[in-house]
Amino acid sequence: MMSKPSQRYLRQLAAVLLFSLAACSTANADDFFVYSPYVVQGQSELEFLGHSYQDSSPTVSGEYAYQFSAAHAFTSWWKPEIYFGVYQHSPGGPQTLVAREFENLFQFTAPGEYWVDIGFLASYEYATQPGATSVLEFGPLFEKHSGHFVQKLNFIWEKQLGGGAENNYAFRTAYSLSYQLRRWFAPGAEIYLRPHDNAYQIGPVLYGELVSAKGSEIEYSVGVVFGANPGAPNQTFVLRLEYEFF
């Protein structure tokens, strides 16, 4: 059973999430996610990622994407994850299943073994729409803990596969900084740089973990990143939920 404070925090979190979904219809959802390199052997996860755009252009404003996934860490260094559906909605169009994804996270170093903890991401995204290209993603993941501060940094390369695929690799990087005031309340900020799309964004994000007496936990993050150049949407609302259990 959860403690009464945890139950109260969970109700408050639910209210925040419902407000966020009502205020914005949250386009690829894991593009707005900063990966951690850690793997906990035997742990299973259920995850939701979503985001939406608000912009002065009617062809962009209201576009959203979300995806659901499940993962299990079979070893202390490998966690595969299956995204059952990646859904997108463009303004004026229907909501569409655009992809399914198989993702692998590898932890290379033990926490605190070196000055920064290192992992690696490798995933294959299968496009479900006719004529669309599938995508291979890969790159290193870094995390650093310094007192109450937590920093994460990802370098990700993307390569289109199949007919009509581009020959070049698209690169993106993501960075997050948070301050752990409480386990359930950690304010911070995220930065996303996508040179291939000429999109650069930064903004505040709130993180937290709600832990039950049995050791399972709910992790959440909710925030908004603002376009730092004309190539990025004016605002991107992000919402993530993850349930972890053994």
N, C-alpha and C positions, 0 to 999 in steps of 0.2 A: 504493500500500500504506500502511496505517496504521502509525505507529510503534509500538514495543512498549509504551510508556506508554499510548498511546491504546487499544491492544488490551486492556491490563489494566483501564483505566477502563471500557471497554465491557463487559467481563465482570462487573465489579463492579456496573455499572448494571443489567445484565440480572438479576443476582441480586436487587437491590433491587426491580425491577419485578415479578419473579415473586413475591416475598414479599408485595408490596403487593396483587397480584391475589388471592393465596391468602388473605390475612388479611381481605379485605373484597370483597364483590361490589360493584364500584363501583356522576338522573332529569332538564331539557334540558342536554346536556353543555357547550355553549358558554356557559351561564350562569356556569360556574366557570372563566373564562378571562379574563385581562387582555390585551387586544390591544395590540400595538405599532403605531405609525403608519408604520413603514418599509417601503419597497418596493425590492427589488433587481432591476433590469431583467435579464430572461433567466433568472432563477432559478425552478426548479420545486420544489414541495413535496408531500410525502405526510404526512398528519397523522392522529393518533389522539387523541381527547379522551374521558375517562371520569371518572365520579365515582360514589360510593355513599354512602348514608346509614346511620348507626347512631344509634338513638334508643330512648328508653324506650317509645315507642308501637309496638306490633307492626304497625300499619298503615303505618308509615313506615320502620322499621328493615329494612334489606335491600333497599330500593328502589335501583335503579341505572340509569344511562344511559350510552351511549357512542356515538361516531360516527366515521366515516372520511371523509376528504376528500382532494382533490388540487387544487393551485393552480399557476398560472404567471403570472409578472409580464411582461406584454407590453410595458410601457413603464416608465419610471423613476418613474411616479406612479400606476399602476393595476395591481392584482393581483386578478383574479377567482378564486373558489374554489368548487368543487362538492362538497357533502356528499352522498355516494352513499346513505347511510343513517343515520338517527338512530333508535337503538333504545332502548327503555325496558322495565324490568321492575318491576312492583309486587309487594309481598309477597303470595304466594298465587296469583299470576297468571302467565301465560306471558310470555316475552320477545317484544316486538312492534316491528315497524317502524312508527314513528309519523310520520316526516316525511323529506323530502329538502329540501336548501337550496342556494340560489345566493347567494353572498356576494361583495361587492366592497369592497376596501380601497383608499382613495385617500390618497396622501401629498401634503400641501399645502406643506410647507416642507422645505428642505434641512437635514440634520443640522447643528446649531450655528448656523444662520442667525439664529435668534432665541433668546431666553432659554429657550424651550421648543419642542420639535418637535411639529408638529400634523398629524393625519390625520383621516380620516372613514370610518366604516363604514356600509354600506347592504346589507341582505340581505333575501331573500324566502324564507320557509320554507313549503313546500307540505305540508299535512297529508295523510297517506295513509289515515287511518282515517275511515270514514263518520261524518258528523256533527261531526267535529272542525274547528276553524277554522284557517286558515292565518295566518301572522304576518309583518308587515313590521317590520324592525328598522333603526334608524339612530341615529347620534350621533357626536360628536367624540371623538378619541383624542389623548392627550398623552403625551409621554415627555421626561424630563430626566436628563442625565448630569452628575454632579458628582463628579469624581475616581473613586473605586471604587464610588460609590453610583449606582444606577439606579432611577428612579421612573417608574411608568406610572399613568395615570388615564384611565378611560373613563366617559362619560355616555351611556347607551343608553336610547332610547325604543322601546316595542313597541306596535304597533297590530294588533289582530285583524281579519281580513278574512273576508268570506263570511257566509252565513246563521248567525244566532245570535251574531255577533261583538259584543263590548262596544263601546260608543261612546267610552269614555275611553282614554287612553294610559297604559300601565304604564311606570314608570321604574325603572331600576336603575343603580347605579354600582359600579365595581370599581377597587381601588387595589392596587398592589404596590410593595414596596421591597426591593431586594436589594443585597448587598455583594459585589463581585467579588473574592473571595480568589484564585481561579484561574478561568480560562475554563471549566473543567470542574466548578467547585465554587463556587457562589454562594448562601449562605444568605440567607433573606429572610422576608417575611411578606406575606399578602394580606388585604384587607378587602372584603367584599361587603355592599352595602346594597340591600335590595329592599323599599321602603315599601309597594308594592302587595300584597306577600305577607306583610308584617309580619315579615320575616326579616332578621336582621343577624348577620354572621359574621366571625370573624377567626382567623388561625392561622398557624403556620410552614410555609414551603414551601422546598424546595431546588431550585435551578436549575443547569443546566450545558450546555456545548457540547463535543462531541467532534468534532474536525476531522481529516479524512484528508489525505494528501499531495496528492491531486488537487483539493482545495478543497471537496469535499462535506462535510457535517456533520450530526450528529445532535444535536438539542436536546431536552432533557428537563426536566420539572419534576414533583415529587411532594411531597405534603404533606397536611395535615389542617387544616380550619378548624372552629372551635367555635362553636356557637350562643351569641349574646350576649343573646338574649331568648327567651321561651317559644315564639314563633312560628317559630323556626328549629330544624332538627334538631340534636340534641346534638353530633354529629360528622359532617363530610362529608369523605371521603377523595377526593383529586383525583390524577389521573395523566394526563400529556400527553407524547406523543412526536411529534417532527417530523423528517423526513429532508429535507434541502435539497440540491439539486444543480443543475448547469448542463448 
